[in-house]
Amino acid sequence: MSNPPKLTDRRALALHRARAHAAPVTFLQAEAAAQVSERLIEVNKSFTSAAVVGPMAGFWQNALADLADFSAIDDNETIDLQPASLDLLVHALALHWADDPVGQLVQMRRALRPDGLMIAVLFGDLTLHELRSSLASAEVALRGGLSSRVAPMGELRDLGGLLQRAGFALPVADRSRTTVSYADMFALIRDLRAMGETNALHSRDRRVVSRELFSRAAQVYARSFPADGNRISATFDLVYLTGWAPAADQPRPLRPGSATTRLAEALGTTELRSGDATVRPGKGN
């Protein structure tokens, strides 16, 4: 089996995270942890053995302390997990840096006991789309081409499909979107640096970036994505992937064609056969 392409420079990522650890910006971590907390409360199930995977696992341990006793685990490509050892796993805003996200999800499924729960939070495709667009516009104008400056992030449907590929039961993918305003693009980049989320792509351009490139990008950003008060807007798209380790007593979808009652009967409506429908003129027709 071929190895997945190398997405992340793990050494650069570790350096960025270590730098951010001194004075971290955690508002996105706090929002994501609050969302996960709500989901766990809705599950209404007690968890006896839980773990958080990610660089801010300690922060999440405190945020979720009322719900379970979590251990903290690094998000290495091979996660330090024992088979069938946990009934709850949270992957905390780090899966977007994995070279093989399906492989990490498979590792987590195997670490869960039957009917154990996994929730992964990661950035979705609209995250920092304003920054990507502004940098691309400036780079094309100055260099005549593009280089990798923001990590690629998946669309909701594709990310949801990872759960099925990893063998999770009852998979669910949903998202929340946060728009934040900043004084300028440089203030946004300072926050990204303090989150440990600056460019750690293996394929990134290693050349020294000219001041002119960022200056032009900042101008494009301010013109194209303004916010109130002469500021700029930045989008953070948080995707939540939820799946259960398969168990014999879990509910399962019915086999297609096995229903004993027509949907029209259940809804109290009339079923129209092909060719029976009539469209009446009106708005939108």
N, C-alpha and C positions, 0 to 999 in steps of 0.2 A: 504494500500500500504506500502511495506516495505521500511525502510530508506536505503539510499546508504551506503556502508561500509565507515568507517571513514578513510580517507586517510591522512589528515593533522592535525597536532597539531597546532591549531590556535594560542595558546599562544606562542609557540616556534617561529612560523612564525612572529608574531608581534614583538617579541624581536629581531629577526634577522633583520627585516626591520628597526626597530628603530636604531639599531647599524649601519646599512648601511647608514642611513640618514645623519650621521655626515660628511661623505666624500664619496659620492656615485660614483660608476663607471657606466657611463651611455651610453657607446658607442653602446650597443645593443638596448637600448631604443631609441637612436637617429636614428639608422638605421631603426628600425621598424616604428618609427614615419614618417621618410622620405618616406618609402614605402607606408604607409597609405595615406600620403599627395598626392602622385602620383595617387593613386587609386581614391581619392576624386576629384582630378582635372579632371581625365578621365570621371567621372560620369557626370560632367558638369551640376550640379544641385545646387541650392541655399538651404542652410539649415538655418532655423530660430531658432531652439531649439535643442541644442546638448549637449552631456555629454560624459565624459571619465570615465571609471571604472578601478580602479587599484591603487596600492600604490604610483605610480609615476605620478598620474593624473595631478599634477601641472606642471611637466616637459612637459607633452603632451599638456596641455593647451597652453603653450608658443610656442611649436613646430608647432601647428596647428592653431595658432591665426589668420592667414591670411585667413583661410577658413571658420571659424565659431566661434561663441562665446560659448565656452564649459564650462559647470559646471563640478566640480570634485566630484566623488563619490567613496567611499570605496568599495572594492570587498568582502564584507561580503557574507556569504552563502545566506542570504536573502538581496538582493541589495535594497537600498533605492530609489525605482523608482515608479512613479505614472503611472497608466494605460493610454495609448494613449496620453502621455505628450510630446514626443520627435519625431523629424524626423531624428535624427542621433545619433547612439550610438557606441562608440569605447571601446572595452574591451582590455586594454593595458598590455600585457605580464603578465597576472596573472591567466588566466583560468586553467592552468595546476595545480594549487594548490587547485582547487575546488573539494570538495567531490562529488558534483553532477553537472558536467559541463552542462549536458542537462537541468537540472533545472535552472541554471543561464541563459542559452540561451533562455529558455521559458520565464523567467522573462523579459529579454530584448525585446523579440518579443512583449510581451504584453504592454511594455512601449512605443512602437513605434506607431505612427499614421499609417494608411494605406499608403503603398508605402514608409515607412520610411526605412532607411538603417542601417544595423548593420555590423561592421567589428570587428572581434576578432583576436588578435595576441597572439600566445602561442608557447611554445617550442615543437618541434616534436621529433620523436623517435630517431633520430640520434644525438641529442644533448648530448654532453659529453659521447659519447659511448666509447671513449678512457679511460676516467676516470673510468667509470663503469667496464670496462674490467680489468683494472689494479688493482683496489681495490678488485675485485672478485678473481683474480688470487692470490693476496697476502693473502687474508683472507682464501681461501681454503688451501693454503700451511701452514699457521700458526695455523688455528683453525679447519680445516677440515669441514667447512661449510660456508654459506653465510648469511649476514644480509642486511637489507634495508638501503642503503646509498645514493642513488640518486633517486629522484622521478620518477615514471614510466611516460612515455610520449607516446602518441598515434601515430600510423601510419597515413599518410595523408588520405588514403581512409576511415579509421575508423573515423577520426576527421571530414571529410566532411559529413559522415553519421549523425553526431550529428545535423547538420543544418536541415536535413529533419525530424529527430525525433522531433526537437523543433518546427516544423511547418513553417520554413522560405520558402519563394518562391525564385526561381532563385538562388539556392545555388551554391557557387563556393568555392573550396579549392585549394590553391596553396602554394608554399613554396619558400624560399630563404635560401641559405646555406652560412655560413661564417666560414672560418677556421682561427683561431688566433694562433700565436706562442707565447710561454712563455719560460722563462729561465728554469723552471722546474715545477713539479706538485704543489709545494708549492706556487709558484707565481700565478698559476691558482686558487688555493683555496683561496688565498688572494683576488683575483678579485671577485670570487663567493661570498665571505663574504661581500665585498663592494657593491655587487648587491642585497644583501638580499636573495640569492638563495642557501644558504647552507641547510643541511639536517634538515627538519622540519616534517618528516614523523611521523605519529602517531605510526607506527610499528617499528620505528628505534631502534637499540640496545642502551640501556641506559648505558651500561657499559663504563668505561673509556677506550679509545682506546690506545693501546700501541704504543709507538714511533716506535717500530719495524715494526708494520703493515704498517704505512705510509712510512717508509723508504724503505721497500721492494716494496710497490706499486709504489713509485717514480722510483725505479730502473727498474721495469717492464715497466712503462710508457715510460721512456727514451729509453729503448731498442726497444719497440714495435711500438712507434709512434713518430719517430724523425722528426724534421724540420731542415731547413738549419741553419747553425751557431751554431750547438750543442744545439739546443733548442728542444722543444716538440710542437706538434700541438694539438689544441682543436677545436672540431666542435660544432657550434651552429646552430641548424636547426629551422628556424622561419616559422611557418605555419600561413597563413592568411585565415580566414573563413569569407566569405561575404554572406549575405542574406538580403532579403527584407521582410518587413511585407506585408502579402498578401493584394492585392487591386483588385477591379473589373476590372480595365482597364490595368492590367499588361499583357504582352505577355505570352502565354501559349504554351507548346509543343503540336503538333498535336497528335490526337488519333492514335495509331498504326493501319496501314491499310487504313488511310484516304487520303493518297497522291494521286494526280491525274496525276502526271508525274513520270515516272521511273527515278531512279538515273542515269542509263546508258544513257538515252536520254539527261539529263541535262549536263552530262560530255562529251557527244559526243563520247561515246565508245560503243562497242558491248557487250551485256549481254550474259554470258555463262551459259547455263542450266547445271544442275547436270549431270556429265558424259561427257560434251563437252570439258573440259579443257585438254590441252596437255602441258606437261612439257618437255622442251627441255634441253638437257645436257648443262651444263655450270658451271661456278664458283658458289659454294654454293649449288648446287643441288646434 
